């Protein structure tokens, strides 16, 4: 993770690249004829948060505090659903629950599958 500010509030290069791509759900959904206002990954986001809390790796109150801090300091300009996702991933990276290289590899695998379809 690249450091640029306080512990846990460091900007993450991979996440910064994602936020600059302009792929917000409210822009993508109409392009593909989707009318559901909730992004398809919202359920996974909620489930991941609940699993992390239940397993003790990221208690809900700590996650919410991190969300508030990161939303204000790092992701203020990101729309709600995307901000929630970026904040959760950012928190997981900063706590060592996920490695940036592992995340990048998973993203490449998903992108590859989508491009094959």
C-alpha positions as CSV (number, residue, x, y, z in Angstrom):
1,X,0.0,0.0,0.0
2,X,1.3,3.4,-0.8
3,X,1.5,5.8,2.1
4,X,0.3,9.4,1.9
5,X,-1.4,10.2,5.1
6,X,-2.3,8.8,8.6
7,X,-2.3,5.1,9.5
8,X,-5.4,3.4,7.9
9,X,-6.1,6.5,5.8
10,X,-3.3,6.0,3.4
11,X,-4.4,6.1,-0.3
12,X,-4.1,2.8,-2.1
13,X,-2.8,3.1,-5.6
14,X,-5.0,0.2,-6.9
15,X,-8.2,1.8,-5.4
16,X,-7.3,5.2,-6.7
17,X,-7.0,3.8,-10.2
18,X,-10.4,2.2,-9.8
19,X,-12.1,5.4,-8.6
20,X,-10.7,7.2,-11.6
21,X,-12.2,4.8,-14.1
22,X,-15.6,6.4,-14.0
23,X,-17.6,3.2,-13.7
24,X,-20.2,4.3,-11.2
25,X,-23.3,2.1,-11.1
26,X,-25.6,5.0,-11.9
27,X,-23.7,5.6,-15.1
28,X,-23.2,1.9,-16.1
29,X,-26.7,0.6,-15.3
30,X,-28.6,2.7,-18.0
31,X,-25.9,1.9,-20.5
32,X,-26.7,-1.8,-20.2
33,X,-30.5,-1.3,-19.8
34,X,-30.5,-2.2,-16.0
35,X,-33.2,-0.5,-14.0
36,X,-32.3,-1.8,-10.5
37,X,-30.8,1.1,-8.6
38,X,-28.6,-1.3,-6.5
39,X,-25.4,-2.6,-8.0
40,X,-25.2,-6.3,-8.4
41,X,-22.3,-6.5,-6.0
42,X,-24.2,-4.8,-3.1
43,X,-25.4,-8.1,-1.7
44,X,-21.8,-9.5,-1.7
45,X,-20.6,-6.3,0.0
46,X,-23.2,-6.7,2.8
47,X,-22.4,-10.4,3.2
48,X,-18.7,-9.8,3.3
49,X,-19.2,-7.1,6.0
50,X,-21.3,-9.4,8.0
51,X,-18.9,-12.4,7.7
52,X,-16.0,-10.2,8.8
53,X,-17.9,-9.0,11.8
54,X,-19.2,-12.4,12.8
55,X,-15.7,-13.9,12.5
56,X,-14.2,-11.1,14.6
57,X,-11.8,-9.9,11.9
58,X,-13.6,-6.6,11.4
59,X,-16.3,-5.8,14.0
60,X,-19.2,-3.8,12.7
61,X,-18.5,-0.7,14.9
62,X,-14.9,-0.6,13.8
63,X,-15.9,-1.0,10.2
64,X,-18.5,1.9,10.5
65,X,-15.9,4.1,12.2
66,X,-13.4,3.3,9.4
67,X,-16.2,4.0,6.8
68,X,-16.8,7.4,8.4
69,X,-13.2,8.4,8.5
70,X,-12.3,7.1,5.0
71,X,-15.5,8.5,3.5
72,X,-14.5,12.0,4.8
73,X,-10.7,11.8,4.3
74,X,-10.3,9.8,1.1
75,X,-13.5,8.9,-0.7
76,X,-15.6,12.0,-0.2
77,X,-16.2,12.5,-4.0
78,X,-17.2,8.9,-4.7
79,X,-20.9,8.0,-5.0
80,X,-22.5,6.0,-2.1
81,X,-22.4,2.4,-3.4
82,X,-18.9,2.7,-4.8
83,X,-17.7,4.5,-1.7
84,X,-19.0,1.6,0.5
85,X,-17.1,-0.9,-1.6
86,X,-13.9,1.1,-1.8
87,X,-14.0,1.8,2.0
88,X,-14.5,-1.9,2.8
89,X,-11.7,-3.0,0.5
90,X,-9.4,-0.2,1.8
91,X,-10.1,-1.3,5.4
92,X,-9.4,-4.9,4.6
93,X,-6.1,-3.9,2.9
94,X,-5.0,-1.7,5.7
95,X,-5.7,-4.4,8.3
96,X,-3.8,-7.1,6.3
97,X,-7.0,-9.1,5.6
98,X,-6.3,-8.8,1.9
99,X,-3.1,-8.1,0.0
100,X,-3.1,-5.6,-2.8
101,X,-1.5,-8.0,-5.2
102,X,-4.1,-10.6,-4.4
103,X,-6.9,-8.1,-5.1
104,X,-5.3,-7.1,-8.4
105,X,-5.0,-10.7,-9.4
106,X,-8.7,-11.4,-8.6
107,X,-9.7,-8.3,-10.5
108,X,-7.8,-9.4,-13.6
109,X,-9.4,-12.9,-13.4
110,X,-12.9,-11.3,-13.2
111,X,-12.2,-8.9,-16.0
112,X,-10.9,-11.8,-18.1
113,X,-14.1,-13.8,-17.5
114,X,-16.3,-10.8,-18.4
115,X,-14.4,-10.1,-21.6
116,X,-14.8,-13.7,-22.7
117,X,-18.6,-13.6,-22.3
